[in-house]
Amino acid sequence: MDNLRKYLVEFIGAFFLVFTIGATAIAFGSESTIAPLAIGFALMVMVYAGGYISGGHYNPAVSLAAVVRGALAPIQWIPYALFQVLGGVCAAFLINFMAGGPAEAGATFTLSNVVIAEFLFTFALCYVVLLTATSKRTEGNSYYGLAIGSTVMVGAFAVGGLCLGAFNPAVAISTLVFGVCCCAKLAWITVLVNLVAGVCAGLVFKFLDKE
């Protein structure tokens, strides 16, 4: 039952994160400065809301980083990732229903930009999560949610025009439902890069934070 509660929290958090991404894109357009702010704050409030139950990952890359770091049992990664992706995909379908159908595929990015941008800010996100929310040295702090949400917001502002701006495999997969991806290959490359960045962040944490 405890595990089910964790999975449900991860589903809900990923749902509202992706729903916010889709809703702000429809309401204000993908180039609006409102979207990164809303997305960052949505992640922040969901992290604060569910962090004490599941860790508040809402992101398979963050969960993988937590596995490498030792904050999440390896056997838990698959159900965590599954519920995160399900939450994001459900939100994407709901946005499509409300918008009257998926958006026209129009996002085109160079492969090098996608790899570099998605790696850097997925790494930054996982790095910040591990240091602020899992380290014994920062245990009990009140700023971890703000730090995590702000990292995504900064990433969206900095490289949102160079890549999908997912920093999260659940978000990348959800873009296929939204219809904003120019091709499935781009989404799956983003997923792979996000996961590699999560592993790297976990390894760097273990080197830096000697508990």
Backbone as JSON Lines, residues from 0, in Angstrom:
{"i":0,"aa":"M","n":[0.82,-1.21,0.0],"ca":[0.0,0.0,0.0],"c":[0.86,1.26,0.0]}
{"i":1,"aa":"D","n":[1.97,1.23,0.76],"ca":[2.86,2.39,0.77],"c":[3.42,2.67,-0.62]}
{"i":2,"aa":"N","n":[3.79,1.61,-1.34],"ca":[4.31,1.79,-2.69],"c":[3.25,2.36,-3.62]}
{"i":3,"aa":"L","n":[2.02,1.89,-3.48],"ca":[0.94,2.39,-4.33],"c":[0.74,3.88,-4.1]}
{"i":4,"aa":"R","n":[0.85,4.32,-2.86],"ca":[0.72,5.75,-2.57],"c":[1.82,6.55,-3.26]}
{"i":5,"aa":"K","n":[3.04,6.0,-3.24],"ca":[4.15,6.67,-3.91],"c":[3.9,6.78,-5.41]}
{"i":6,"aa":"Y","n":[3.44,5.68,-6.0],"ca":[3.2,5.68,-7.44],"c":[2.09,6.67,-7.82]}
{"i":7,"aa":"L","n":[1.06,6.73,-6.98],"ca":[-0.05,7.65,-7.25],"c":[0.43,9.1,-7.18]}
{"i":8,"aa":"V","n":[1.26,9.41,-6.21],"ca":[1.82,10.75,-6.09],"c":[2.65,11.09,-7.33]}
{"i":9,"aa":"E","n":[3.44,10.14,-7.81],"ca":[4.25,10.37,-9.0],"c":[3.37,10.59,-10.23]}
{"i":10,"aa":"F","n":[2.28,9.83,-10.32],"ca":[1.33,10.0,-11.42],"c":[0.73,11.4,-11.39]}
{"i":11,"aa":"I","n":[0.26,11.82,-10.23],"ca":[-0.4,13.12,-10.1],"c":[0.57,14.26,-10.41]}
{"i":12,"aa":"G","n":[1.78,14.18,-9.87],"ca":[2.75,15.23,-10.12],"c":[3.13,15.36,-11.59]}
{"i":13,"aa":"A","n":[3.37,14.21,-12.23],"ca":[3.71,14.23,-13.66],"c":[2.52,14.72,-14.49]}
{"i":14,"aa":"F","n":[1.31,14.34,-14.07],"ca":[0.1,14.79,-14.78],"c":[0.01,16.31,-14.79]}
{"i":15,"aa":"F","n":[0.13,16.92,-13.62],"ca":[-0.03,18.37,-13.55],"c":[1.13,19.11,-14.19]}
{"i":16,"aa":"L","n":[2.33,18.52,-14.17],"ca":[3.45,19.14,-14.86],"c":[3.19,19.19,-16.36]}
{"i":17,"aa":"V","n":[2.82,18.06,-16.95],"ca":[2.59,18.0,-18.39],"c":[1.33,18.78,-18.77]}
{"i":18,"aa":"F","n":[0.31,18.73,-17.93],"ca":[-0.9,19.51,-18.22],"c":[-0.58,21.0,-18.27]}
{"i":19,"aa":"T","n":[0.25,21.46,-17.36],"ca":[0.65,22.86,-17.35],"c":[1.43,23.22,-18.61]}
{"i":20,"aa":"I","n":[2.32,22.32,-19.02],"ca":[3.08,22.56,-20.25],"c":[2.14,22.71,-21.45]}
{"i":21,"aa":"G","n":[1.2,21.78,-21.58],"ca":[0.27,21.83,-22.7],"c":[-0.67,23.01,-22.64]}
{"i":22,"aa":"A","n":[-1.21,23.29,-21.46],"ca":[-2.2,24.36,-21.32],"c":[-1.58,25.73,-21.58]}
{"i":23,"aa":"T","n":[-0.38,25.95,-21.06],"ca":[0.26,27.25,-21.29],"c":[0.68,27.42,-22.75]}
{"i":24,"aa":"A","n":[1.08,26.33,-23.39],"ca":[1.44,26.41,-24.8],"c":[0.24,26.79,-25.64]}
{"i":25,"aa":"I","n":[-0.93,26.24,-25.3],"ca":[-2.16,26.56,-26.04],"c":[-2.6,27.99,-25.76]}
{"i":26,"aa":"A","n":[-2.58,28.37,-24.48],"ca":[-3.1,29.67,-24.09],"c":[-2.2,30.83,-24.49]}
{"i":27,"aa":"F","n":[-0.88,30.63,-24.38],"ca":[0.04,31.74,-24.58],"c":[1.02,31.53,-25.72]}
{"i":28,"aa":"G","n":[1.09,30.31,-26.26],"ca":[2.04,30.02,-27.31],"c":[3.37,29.56,-26.75]}
{"i":29,"aa":"S","n":[4.05,28.75,-27.5],"ca":[5.3,28.15,-27.02],"c":[6.41,29.17,-26.81]}
{"i":30,"aa":"E","n":[6.28,30.38,-27.41],"ca":[7.32,31.4,-27.29],"c":[7.06,32.35,-26.14]}
{"i":31,"aa":"S","n":[5.97,32.19,-25.45],"ca":[5.6,33.1,-24.37],"c":[6.52,32.95,-23.17]}
{"i":32,"aa":"T","n":[6.76,34.07,-22.49],"ca":[7.56,34.01,-21.27],"c":[6.74,33.49,-20.1]}
{"i":33,"aa":"I","n":[5.43,33.41,-20.27],"ca":[4.56,32.91,-19.2],"c":[4.78,31.41,-18.99]}
{"i":34,"aa":"A","n":[4.97,30.67,-20.08],"ca":[5.06,29.21,-19.99],"c":[6.18,28.73,-19.07]}
{"i":35,"aa":"P","n":[7.43,29.18,-19.23],"ca":[8.48,28.7,-18.32],"c":[8.19,29.01,-16.86]}
{"i":36,"aa":"L","n":[7.61,30.18,-16.58],"ca":[7.26,30.54,-15.21],"c":[6.23,29.58,-14.64]}
{"i":37,"aa":"A","n":[5.17,29.34,-15.42],"ca":[4.1,28.46,-14.96],"c":[4.6,27.04,-14.76]}
{"i":38,"aa":"I","n":[5.43,26.55,-15.69],"ca":[5.95,25.18,-15.6],"c":[6.85,25.03,-14.38]}
{"i":39,"aa":"G","n":[7.73,26.0,-14.17],"ca":[8.62,25.93,-13.01],"c":[7.85,25.95,-11.7]}
{"i":40,"aa":"F","n":[6.83,26.81,-11.61],"ca":[6.03,26.86,-10.39],"c":[5.17,25.62,-10.21]}
{"i":41,"aa":"A","n":[4.68,25.06,-11.32],"ca":[3.89,23.83,-11.22],"c":[4.73,22.7,-10.65]}
{"i":42,"aa":"L","n":[5.97,22.58,-11.14],"ca":[6.85,21.55,-10.6],"c":[7.16,21.82,-9.13]}
{"i":43,"aa":"M","n":[7.41,23.07,-8.81],"ca":[7.74,23.42,-7.43],"c":[6.62,23.01,-6.47]}
{"i":44,"aa":"V","n":[5.38,23.37,-6.78],"ca":[4.3,23.07,-5.84],"c":[4.05,21.57,-5.74]}
{"i":45,"aa":"M","n":[4.23,20.84,-6.84],"ca":[4.05,19.4,-6.79],"c":[5.17,18.72,-6.0]}
{"i":46,"aa":"V","n":[6.38,19.26,-6.09],"ca":[7.49,18.72,-5.3],"c":[7.22,18.94,-3.81]}
{"i":47,"aa":"Y","n":[6.79,20.14,-3.46],"ca":[6.46,20.41,-2.06],"c":[5.29,19.54,-1.58]}
{"i":48,"aa":"A","n":[4.32,19.34,-2.47],"ca":[3.12,18.59,-2.07],"c":[3.42,17.12,-1.83]}
{"i":49,"aa":"G","n":[4.17,16.5,-2.73],"ca":[4.34,15.05,-2.66],"c":[5.72,14.56,-2.31]}
{"i":50,"aa":"G","n":[6.64,15.5,-2.07],"ca":[8.01,15.1,-1.82],"c":[8.17,14.19,-0.62]}
{"i":51,"aa":"Y","n":[7.38,14.41,0.41],"ca":[7.55,13.6,1.62],"c":[7.0,12.19,1.47]}
{"i":52,"aa":"I","n":[6.22,11.96,0.43],"ca":[5.65,10.63,0.2],"c":[6.51,9.82,-0.76]}
{"i":53,"aa":"S","n":[6.79,10.39,-1.93],"ca":[7.49,9.63,-2.98],"c":[8.87,10.17,-3.32]}
{"i":54,"aa":"G","n":[9.2,11.33,-2.81],"ca":[10.43,11.99,-3.22],"c":[10.14,13.12,-4.19]}
{"i":55,"aa":"G","n":[8.94,13.11,-4.79],"ca":[8.55,14.18,-5.7],"c":[9.41,14.26,-6.94]}
{"i":56,"aa":"H","n":[9.65,13.12,-7.59],"ca":[10.49,13.09,-8.78],"c":[9.74,13.58,-10.02]}
{"i":57,"aa":"Y","n":[8.65,12.9,-10.36],"ca":[7.81,13.21,-11.53],"c":[8.61,13.16,-12.83]}
{"i":58,"aa":"N","n":[9.68,12.38,-12.83],"ca":[10.62,12.42,-13.93],"c":[11.47,11.15,-13.88]}
{"i":59,"aa":"P","n":[11.4,10.27,-14.9],"ca":[12.2,9.04,-14.87],"c":[13.7,9.28,-14.78]}
{"i":60,"aa":"A","n":[14.18,10.39,-15.32],"ca":[15.61,10.7,-15.23],"c":[16.0,11.01,-13.79]}
{"i":61,"aa":"V","n":[15.16,11.76,-13.09],"ca":[15.42,12.06,-11.68],"c":[15.37,10.78,-10.85]}
{"i":62,"aa":"S","n":[14.39,9.92,-11.13],"ca":[14.3,8.65,-10.41],"c":[15.53,7.79,-10.66]}
{"i":63,"aa":"L","n":[16.03,7.8,-11.9],"ca":[17.23,7.02,-12.22],"c":[18.44,7.61,-11.49]}
{"i":64,"aa":"A","n":[18.53,8.92,-11.43],"ca":[19.61,9.56,-10.68],"c":[19.54,9.16,-9.2]}
{"i":65,"aa":"A","n":[18.31,9.09,-8.67],"ca":[18.12,8.68,-7.28],"c":[18.55,7.23,-7.05]}
{"i":66,"aa":"V","n":[18.34,6.38,-8.06],"ca":[18.79,4.98,-7.97],"c":[20.31,4.93,-7.92]}
{"i":67,"aa":"V","n":[20.97,5.65,-8.81],"ca":[22.43,5.68,-8.84],"c":[22.98,6.24,-7.54]}
{"i":68,"aa":"R","n":[22.33,7.24,-7.01],"ca":[22.76,7.87,-5.77],"c":[22.5,6.98,-4.56]}
{"i":69,"aa":"G","n":[21.52,6.07,-4.67],"ca":[21.19,5.18,-3.56],"c":[20.0,5.64,-2.74]}
{"i":70,"aa":"A","n":[19.25,6.61,-3.27],"ca":[18.08,7.13,-2.56],"c":[16.79,6.42,-2.98]}
{"i":71,"aa":"L","n":[16.86,5.58,-4.0],"ca":[15.69,4.83,-4.47],"c":[16.15,3.43,-4.83]}
{"i":72,"aa":"A","n":[15.4,2.43,-4.38],"ca":[15.76,1.05,-4.69],"c":[15.66,0.81,-6.19]}
{"i":73,"aa":"P","n":[16.63,0.11,-6.78],"ca":[16.59,-0.14,-8.23],"c":[15.3,-0.77,-8.71]}
{"i":74,"aa":"I","n":[14.72,-1.64,-7.89],"ca":[13.49,-2.32,-8.3],"c":[12.31,-1.36,-8.41]}
{"i":75,"aa":"Q","n":[12.45,-0.18,-7.8],"ca":[11.38,0.81,-7.83],"c":[11.41,1.69,-9.07]}
{"i":76,"aa":"W","n":[12.51,1.65,-9.82],"ca":[12.62,2.58,-10.94],"c":[11.56,2.34,-12.01]}
{"i":77,"aa":"I","n":[11.31,1.09,-12.36],"ca":[10.34,0.8,-13.42],"c":[8.93,1.26,-13.04]}
{"i":78,"aa":"P","n":[8.4,0.92,-11.86],"ca":[7.06,1.44,-11.54],"c":[7.03,2.96,-11.41]}
{"i":79,"aa":"Y","n":[8.07,3.56,-10.87],"ca":[8.12,5.02,-10.8],"c":[8.02,5.6,-12.21]}
{"i":80,"aa":"A","n":[8.89,5.12,-13.12],"ca":[8.91,5.63,-14.48],"c":[7.59,5.38,-15.19]}
{"i":81,"aa":"L","n":[7.01,4.21,-14.97],"ca":[5.74,3.87,-15.62],"c":[4.64,4.83,-15.21]}
{"i":82,"aa":"F","n":[4.5,5.08,-13.92],"ca":[3.45,5.98,-13.46],"c":[3.72,7.43,-13.86]}
{"i":83,"aa":"Q","n":[4.97,7.82,-13.92],"ca":[5.31,9.17,-14.39],"c":[4.91,9.35,-15.86]}
{"i":84,"aa":"V","n":[5.25,8.36,-16.68],"ca":[4.9,8.45,-18.1],"c":[3.39,8.39,-18.28]}
{"i":85,"aa":"L","n":[2.72,7.53,-17.55],"ca":[1.26,7.44,-17.65],"c":[0.61,8.77,-17.26]}
{"i":86,"aa":"G","n":[1.12,9.39,-16.2],"ca":[0.57,10.68,-15.8],"c":[0.74,11.72,-16.88]}
{"i":87,"aa":"G","n":[1.91,11.78,-17.48],"ca":[2.16,12.74,-18.54],"c":[1.32,12.49,-19.78]}
{"i":88,"aa":"V","n":[1.2,11.23,-20.18],"ca":[0.44,10.89,-21.38],"c":[-1.05,11.18,-21.17]}
{"i":89,"aa":"C","n":[-1.56,10.86,-19.99],"ca":[-2.98,11.16,-19.7],"c":[-3.24,12.66,-19.78]}
{"i":90,"aa":"A","n":[-2.31,13.45,-19.24],"ca":[-2.47,14.91,-19.32],"c":[-2.44,15.39,-20.76]}
{"i":91,"aa":"A","n":[-1.57,14.8,-21.57],"ca":[-1.47,15.2,-22.97],"c":[-2.76,14.87,-23.72]}
{"i":92,"aa":"F","n":[-3.33,13.7,-23.47],"ca":[-4.6,13.35,-24.12],"c":[-5.71,14.3,-23.69]}
{"i":93,"aa":"L","n":[-5.72,14.68,-22.41],"ca":[-6.75,15.6,-21.92],"c":[-6.61,16.97,-22.57]}
{"i":94,"aa":"I","n":[-5.38,17.46,-22.7],"ca":[-5.15,18.73,-23.36],"c":[-5.62,18.67,-24.81]}
{"i":95,"aa":"N","n":[-5.31,17.58,-25.5],"ca":[-5.75,17.43,-26.89],"c":[-7.28,17.45,-26.98]}
{"i":96,"aa":"F","n":[-7.93,16.78,-26.04],"ca":[-9.39,16.78,-26.02],"c":[-9.94,18.19,-25.83]}
{"i":97,"aa":"M","n":[-9.36,18.92,-24.92],"ca":[-9.83,20.28,-24.64],"c":[-9.53,21.23,-25.79]}
{"i":98,"aa":"A","n":[-8.43,20.96,-26.5],"ca":[-8.03,21.83,-27.6],"c":[-8.65,21.43,-28.93]}
{"i":99,"aa":"G","n":[-9.35,20.3,-28.94],"ca":[-9.99,19.84,-30.16],"c":[-9.1,19.02,-31.06]}
{"i":100,"aa":"G","n":[-8.0,18.52,-30.53],"ca":[-7.1,17.68,-31.32],"c":[-5.66,18.07,-31.1]}
{"i":101,"aa":"P","n":[-4.73,17.21,-31.52],"ca":[-3.31,17.51,-31.34],"c":[-2.86,18.68,-32.2]}
{"i":102,"aa":"A","n":[-1.82,19.36,-31.74],"ca":[-1.26,20.47,-32.5],"c":[-0.54,19.94,-33.73]}
{"i":103,"aa":"E","n":[-0.37,20.8,-34.71],"ca":[0.39,20.4,-35.89],"c":[1.87,20.26,-35.52]}
{"i":104,"aa":"A","n":[2.48,19.19,-36.0],"ca":[3.9,18.97,-35.73],"c":[4.71,20.08,-36.39]}
{"i":105,"aa":"G","n":[5.49,20.78,-35.58],"ca":[6.24,21.88,-36.15],"c":[7.59,22.12,-35.52]}
{"i":106,"aa":"A","n":[7.91,21.37,-34.47],"ca":[9.17,21.59,-33.78],"c":[10.31,20.96,-34.56]}
{"i":107,"aa":"T","n":[11.27,21.77,-34.98],"ca":[12.43,21.26,-35.7],"c":[13.69,21.79,-35.01]}
{"i":108,"aa":"F","n":[14.57,20.89,-34.64],"ca":[15.8,21.26,-33.94],"c":[16.95,20.45,-34.53]}
{"i":109,"aa":"T","n":[18.16,20.99,-34.43],"ca":[19.31,20.23,-34.86],"c":[19.64,19.19,-33.8]}
{"i":110,"aa":"L","n":[20.17,18.06,-34.25],"ca":[20.48,16.97,-33.34],"c":[21.49,17.39,-32.28]}
{"i":111,"aa":"S","n":[22.5,18.13,-32.68],"ca":[23.53,18.55,-31.73],"c":[22.95,19.44,-30.64]}
{"i":112,"aa":"N","n":[22.07,20.36,-31.03],"ca":[21.45,21.24,-30.04],"c":[20.59,20.45,-29.07]}
{"i":113,"aa":"V","n":[19.84,19.48,-29.58],"ca":[18.98,18.67,-28.73],"c":[19.82,17.91,-27.71]}
{"i":114,"aa":"V","n":[20.86,17.26,-28.18],"ca":[21.7,16.46,-27.28],"c":[22.35,17.33,-26.21]}
{"i":115,"aa":"I","n":[22.95,18.43,-26.62],"ca":[23.66,19.29,-25.67],"c":[22.7,19.94,-24.68]}
{"i":116,"aa":"A","n":[21.65,20.56,-25.2],"ca":[20.73,21.31,-24.33],"c":[19.98,20.39,-23.38]}
{"i":117,"aa":"E","n":[19.47,19.28,-23.9],"ca":[18.71,18.37,-23.03],"c":[19.63,17.73,-21.99]}
{"i":118,"aa":"F","n":[20.85,17.4,-22.38],"ca":[21.78,16.81,-21.42],"c":[22.1,17.79,-20.31]}
{"i":119,"aa":"L","n":[22.46,19.01,-20.67],"ca":[22.91,19.98,-19.68],"c":[21.84,20.27,-18.64]}
{"i":120,"aa":"F","n":[20.62,20.53,-19.08],"ca":[19.62,20.93,-18.1],"c":[18.92,19.76,-17.42]}
{"i":121,"aa":"T","n":[18.96,18.58,-18.04],"ca":[18.51,17.4,-17.3],"c":[19.53,17.08,-16.22]}
{"i":122,"aa":"F","n":[20.8,17.18,-16.56],"ca":[21.86,16.99,-15.56],"c":[21.69,18.0,-14.42]}
{"i":123,"aa":"A","n":[21.48,19.27,-14.78],"ca":[21.33,20.31,-13.77],"c":[20.14,20.01,-12.86]}
{"i":124,"aa":"L","n":[19.03,19.59,-13.45],"ca":[17.83,19.28,-12.65],"c":[18.1,18.13,-11.69]}
{"i":125,"aa":"C","n":[18.65,17.05,-12.19],"ca":[18.92,15.88,-11.34],"c":[19.95,16.21,-10.27]}
{"i":126,"aa":"Y","n":[20.96,16.98,-10.65],"ca":[22.01,17.41,-9.72],"c":[21.41,18.22,-8.57]}
{"i":127,"aa":"V","n":[20.54,19.16,-8.9],"ca":[19.9,19.99,-7.89],"c":[18.98,19.16,-6.99]}
{"i":128,"aa":"V","n":[18.21,18.25,-7.59],"ca":[17.34,17.38,-6.8],"c":[18.15,16.58,-5.79]}
{"i":129,"aa":"L","n":[19.22,15.96,-6.24],"ca":[20.02,15.12,-5.35],"c":[20.65,15.92,-4.22]}
{"i":130,"aa":"L","n":[21.19,17.09,-4.54],"ca":[21.88,17.88,-3.54],"c":[20.94,18.55,-2.55]}
{"i":131,"aa":"T","n":[19.77,18.97,-3.01],"ca":[18.87,19.7,-2.12],"c":[17.83,18.82,-1.44]}
{"i":132,"aa":"A","n":[17.52,17.68,-2.04],"ca":[16.41,16.88,-1.51],"c":[16.81,15.5,-1.01]}
{"i":133,"aa":"T","n":[18.07,15.07,-1.27],"ca":[18.45,13.73,-0.83],"c":[19.7,13.7,0.04]}
{"i":134,"aa":"S","n":[20.43,14.79,0.08],"ca":[21.68,14.81,0.85],"c":[21.4,14.99,2.34]}
{"i":135,"aa":"K","n":[22.11,14.26,3.16],"ca":[21.98,14.42,4.61],"c":[22.45,15.79,5.06]}
{"i":136,"aa":"R","n":[23.32,16.4,4.27],"ca":[23.87,17.71,4.62],"c":[22.83,18.82,4.46]}
{"i":137,"aa":"T","n":[21.81,18.59,3.63],"ca":[20.77,19.6,3.44],"c":[19.41,19.09,3.93]}
{"i":138,"aa":"E","n":[19.42,18.05,4.7],"ca":[18.19,17.43,5.17],"c":[17.35,18.42,5.98]}
{"i":139,"aa":"G","n":[16.04,18.44,5.7],"ca":[15.11,19.29,6.44],"c":[15.04,20.72,5.95]}
{"i":140,"aa":"N","n":[15.7,21.04,4.82],"ca":[15.65,22.42,4.34],"c":[14.27,22.74,3.76]}
{"i":141,"aa":"S","n":[13.97,24.01,3.64],"ca":[12.66,24.44,3.15],"c":[12.71,24.99,1.73]}
{"i":142,"aa":"Y","n":[13.87,24.94,1.09],"ca":[14.02,25.58,-0.21],"c":[14.11,24.6,-1.37]}
{"i":143,"aa":"Y","n":[14.1,23.28,-1.09],"ca":[14.37,22.31,-2.14],"c":[13.38,22.4,-3.3]}
{"i":144,"aa":"G","n":[12.1,22.6,-3.0],"ca":[11.1,22.69,-4.07],"c":[11.32,23.89,-4.95]}
{"i":145,"aa":"L","n":[11.64,25.03,-4.34],"ca":[11.92,26.24,-5.12],"c":[13.14,26.05,-5.99]}
{"i":146,"aa":"A","n":[14.18,25.42,-5.45],"ca":[15.4,25.19,-6.23],"c":[15.12,24.29,-7.43]}
{"i":147,"aa":"I","n":[14.34,23.23,-7.22],"ca":[14.05,22.28,-8.29],"c":[13.18,22.91,-9.37]}
{"i":148,"aa":"G","n":[12.12,23.58,-8.96],"ca":[11.25,24.24,-9.94],"c":[11.98,25.34,-10.7]}
{"i":149,"aa":"S","n":[12.84,26.06,-10.02],"ca":[13.58,27.14,-10.67],"c":[14.56,26.61,-11.7]}
{"i":150,"aa":"T","n":[15.11,25.43,-11.46],"ca":[16.04,24.84,-12.42],"c":[15.35,24.56,-13.74]}
{"i":151,"aa":"V","n":[14.14,24.01,-13.67],"ca":[13.37,23.76,-14.89],"c":[13.0,25.06,-15.57]}
{"i":152,"aa":"M","n":[12.61,26.05,-14.79],"ca":[12.25,27.35,-15.36],"c":[13.44,27.97,-16.09]}
{"i":153,"aa":"V","n":[14.61,27.94,-15.47],"ca":[15.81,28.49,-16.1],"c":[16.12,27.73,-17.38]}
{"i":154,"aa":"G","n":[16.02,26.41,-17.33],"ca":[16.27,25.61,-18.53],"c":[15.32,25.95,-19.66]}
{"i":155,"aa":"A","n":[14.04,26.13,-19.33],"ca":[13.05,26.47,-20.36],"c":[13.35,27.82,-20.99]}
{"i":156,"aa":"F","n":[13.75,28.79,-20.17],"ca":[14.12,30.1,-20.71],"c":[15.39,30.01,-21.56]}
{"i":157,"aa":"A","n":[16.38,29.28,-21.06],"ca":[17.7,29.28,-21.69],"c":[17.74,28.52,-23.01]}
{"i":158,"aa":"V","n":[17.15,27.33,-23.04],"ca":[17.32,26.47,-24.23],"c":[15.99,25.99,-24.8]}
{"i":159,"aa":"G","n":[14.87,26.6,-24.37],"ca":[13.57,26.18,-24.88],"c":[13.43,26.3,-26.38]}
{"i":160,"aa":"G","n":[14.24,27.18,-26.99],"ca":[14.18,27.34,-28.44],"c":[15.16,26.46,-29.19]}
{"i":161,"aa":"L","n":[15.95,25.68,-28.45],"ca":[16.97,24.83,-29.08],"c":[16.63,23.35,-29.03]}
{"i":162,"aa":"C","n":[15.66,22.98,-28.2],"ca":[15.31,21.57,-28.02],"c":[13.85,21.51,-27.54]}
{"i":163,"aa":"L","n":[13.37,20.33,-27.24],"ca":[12.02,20.2,-26.73],"c":[11.85,20.88,-25.37]}
{"i":164,"aa":"G","n":[12.94,21.07,-24.66],"ca":[12.86,21.66,-23.33],"c":[12.16,20.73,-22.35]}
{"i":165,"aa":"A","n":[12.37,19.43,-22.55],"ca":[11.68,18.44,-21.72],"c":[12.41,18.23,-20.4]}
{"i":166,"aa":"F","n":[13.69,17.91,-20.48],"ca":[14.51,17.58,-19.32],"c":[13.87,16.46,-18.5]}
{"i":167,"aa":"N","n":[13.07,15.65,-19.18],"ca":[12.21,14.68,-18.5],"c":[11.66,13.71,-19.54]}
{"i":168,"aa":"P","n":[11.99,12.42,-19.48],"ca":[11.47,11.47,-20.47],"c":[9.95,11.41,-20.52]}
{"i":169,"aa":"A","n":[9.28,11.6,-19.39],"ca":[7.81,11.58,-19.39],"c":[7.26,12.74,-20.21]}
{"i":170,"aa":"V","n":[7.91,13.88,-20.12],"ca":[7.49,15.04,-20.92],"c":[7.8,14.8,-22.39]}
{"i":171,"aa":"A","n":[8.98,14.25,-22.68],"ca":[9.37,14.0,-24.07],"c":[8.39,13.05,-24.76]}
{"i":172,"aa":"I","n":[8.0,11.99,-24.06],"ca":[7.04,11.05,-24.63],"c":[5.69,11.71,-24.82]}
{"i":173,"aa":"S","n":[5.31,12.57,-23.89],"ca":[4.01,13.25,-23.99],"c":[3.95,14.18,-25.19]}
{"i":174,"aa":"T","n":[5.11,14.69,-25.66],"ca":[5.08,15.57,-26.83],"c":[4.62,14.83,-28.08]}
{"i":175,"aa":"L","n":[4.79,13.52,-28.08],"ca":[4.28,12.74,-29.21],"c":[2.76,12.78,-29.26]}
{"i":176,"aa":"V","n":[2.14,12.78,-28.08],"ca":[0.68,12.88,-28.0],"c":[0.23,14.28,-28.35]}
{"i":177,"aa":"F","n":[0.94,15.3,-27.86],"ca":[0.62,16.68,-28.18],"c":[0.72,16.94,-29.68]}
{"i":178,"aa":"G","n":[1.62,16.21,-30.35],"ca":[1.82,16.43,-31.78],"c":[2.84,17.51,-32.09]}
{"i":179,"aa":"V","n":[3.59,17.96,-31.09],"ca":[4.53,19.06,-31.33],"c":[5.87,18.57,-31.86]}
{"i":180,"aa":"C","n":[6.12,17.27,-31.79],"ca":[7.39,16.73,-32.28],"c":[7.38,16.63,-33.8]}
{"i":181,"aa":"C","n":[8.52,16.95,-34.41],"ca":[8.6,16.79,-35.86],"c":[8.71,15.33,-36.24]}
{"i":182,"aa":"C","n":[9.21,14.5,-35.33],"ca":[9.29,13.07,-35.59],"c":[9.5,12.33,-34.28]}
{"i":183,"aa":"A","n":[9.11,11.06,-34.27],"ca":[9.25,10.25,-33.06],"c":[10.72,10.1,-32.69]}
{"i":184,"aa":"K","n":[11.61,10.09,-33.69],"ca":[13.03,9.93,-33.42],"c":[13.54,11.01,-32.48]}
{"i":185,"aa":"L","n":[13.08,12.24,-32.67],"ca":[13.52,13.34,-31.82],"c":[13.11,13.1,-30.37]}
{"i":186,"aa":"A","n":[11.89,12.64,-30.17],"ca":[11.41,12.38,-28.81],"c":[12.22,11.28,-28.14]}
{"i":187,"aa":"W","n":[12.5,10.21,-28.87],"ca":[13.23,9.08,-28.26],"c":[14.69,9.43,-28.02]}
{"i":188,"aa":"I","n":[15.28,10.25,-28.87],"ca":[16.64,10.73,-28.61],"c":[16.64,11.56,-27.33]}
{"i":189,"aa":"T","n":[15.64,12.39,-27.17],"ca":[15.51,13.21,-25.97],"c":[15.39,12.33,-24.73]}
{"i":190,"aa":"V","n":[14.59,11.28,-24.81],"ca":[14.42,10.35,-23.69],"c":[15.78,9.74,-23.31]}
{"i":191,"aa":"L","n":[16.51,9.27,-24.31],"ca":[17.81,8.65,-24.06],"c":[18.79,9.62,-23.42]}
{"i":192,"aa":"V","n":[18.86,10.83,-23.97],"ca":[19.77,11.85,-23.44],"c":[19.4,12.19,-22.0]}
{"i":193,"aa":"N","n":[18.1,12.33,-21.72],"ca":[17.64,12.62,-20.36],"c":[18.1,11.55,-19.38]}
{"i":194,"aa":"L","n":[17.96,10.29,-19.76],"ca":[18.34,9.19,-18.87],"c":[19.86,9.14,-18.64]}
{"i":195,"aa":"V","n":[20.62,9.37,-19.7],"ca":[22.08,9.39,-19.55],"c":[22.49,10.53,-18.61]}
{"i":196,"aa":"A","n":[21.85,11.67,-18.76],"ca":[22.15,12.81,-17.88],"c":[21.82,12.48,-16.43]}
{"i":197,"aa":"G","n":[20.73,11.76,-16.21],"ca":[20.37,11.36,-14.86],"c":[21.42,10.46,-14.23]}
{"i":198,"aa":"V","n":[21.92,9.5,-15.0],"ca":[22.98,8.62,-14.5],"c":[24.22,9.44,-14.16]}
{"i":199,"aa":"C","n":[24.61,10.35,-15.04],"ca":[25.8,11.18,-14.81],"c":[25.65,12.02,-13.55]}
{"i":200,"aa":"A","n":[24.45,12.59,-13.36],"ca":[24.22,13.4,-12.16],"c":[24.35,12.55,-10.9]}
{"i":201,"aa":"G","n":[23.83,11.33,-10.95],"ca":[23.95,10.44,-9.8],"c":[25.4,10.12,-9.48]}
{"i":202,"aa":"L","n":[26.21,9.88,-10.5],"ca":[27.62,9.58,-10.3],"c":[28.38,10.78,-9.76]}
{"i":203,"aa":"V","n":[28.07,11.96,-10.29],"ca":[28.73,13.17,-9.81],"c":[28.37,13.42,-8.35]}
{"i":204,"aa":"F","n":[27.11,13.21,-8.0],"ca":[26.68,13.39,-6.6],"c":[27.49,12.48,-5.68]}
{"i":205,"aa":"K","n":[27.63,11.23,-6.07],"ca":[28.35,10.28,-5.22],"c":[29.8,10.7,-5.03]}
{"i":206,"aa":"F","n":[30.38,11.34,-6.04],"ca":[31.75,11.82,-5.93],"c":[31.84,13.05,-5.03]}
{"i":207,"aa":"L","n":[30.87,13.94,-5.14],"ca":[30.92,15.21,-4.42],"c":[30.46,15.1,-2.97]}
{"i":208,"aa":"D","n":[29.41,14.34,-2.74],"ca":[28.78,14.3,-1.41],"c":[29.21,13.06,-0.67]}
{"i":209,"aa":"K","n":[30.29,13.14,0.06],"ca":[30.81,12.01,0.81],"c":[30.12,11.97,2.16]}
{"i":210,"aa":"E","n":[29.09,11.14,2.25],"ca":[28.3,11.05,3.49],"c":[29.04,10.25,4.56]}
